[in-house]
Amino acid sequence: MGSAKKSKTVKPTSLERVAAILMELRKAYPDVVCALNHKNAWELTVATILSAQCTDVRVNLVTPALFKAFPTPKAMAAASLPELEELVRTTGFFRNKAKNIQGAARVVVENFGGKVPQTMEEILTLPGVARKTGNVVLGSFYGIAVGVVVDTHVLRLSKRLELTKHTQPIPVERDLVKILPQDRWIQFSHELIHHGRAICVARKPRCVDCTLEYLCNAADKTWSSH
Ligand code: SF4
């Protein structure tokens, strides 16, 4: 635990405290990977677009049939929109999502030779792709750390752990890249997402079971040792 245990006297974003949080997360989730099933960068791009306002479990139920029907960006670019809508219907906002994945397929085919590009600037030109999806694909698939994935869990936990005072993804990401070492940007998100699902849940965080508890001074803790 080290001296970071006396978290009330330590600046929340101090090197020492951040290092202790990173160490605990790595210990708790040593082999954590992206929960969206995928075989290539294109599948991960589509799965991440579909995961907006939807659980990864639901997306994983939908993508096998989707990629069986339309296995490549070229096939998806030429698909009938109603057919795509039907295949992604249960992920919610299906009209928009179908339009976006088809639009993304067309941009990938027409501008990038059928391959998902490997820079944030280029990947952001795909319809339906914002920084979160860009970071997921670049980080989880290509292993390129250009930022930190900020989803609903990373947003909530970063705030609870006082790693940021912001509440919107872009400024939160800006704060995180300042305080986290770059070689932890990719894994940190995976770990925090798992922690947010398993322990630090939105309504009643399970603080009594939390390995970060000794470092945490969140106002809505349900149990505290200090
Ligand atoms: S102690 Fe509670 S609020 Fe803090 S990170 Fe752990 S589960 Fe979340």
Residues whose N, C-alpha, C, O or C-beta is under 5 A from the ligand:
A	BS01	SF4	R160 I199 C200 P205 R206 C207 C210 L212 E213 C216 A218 K221
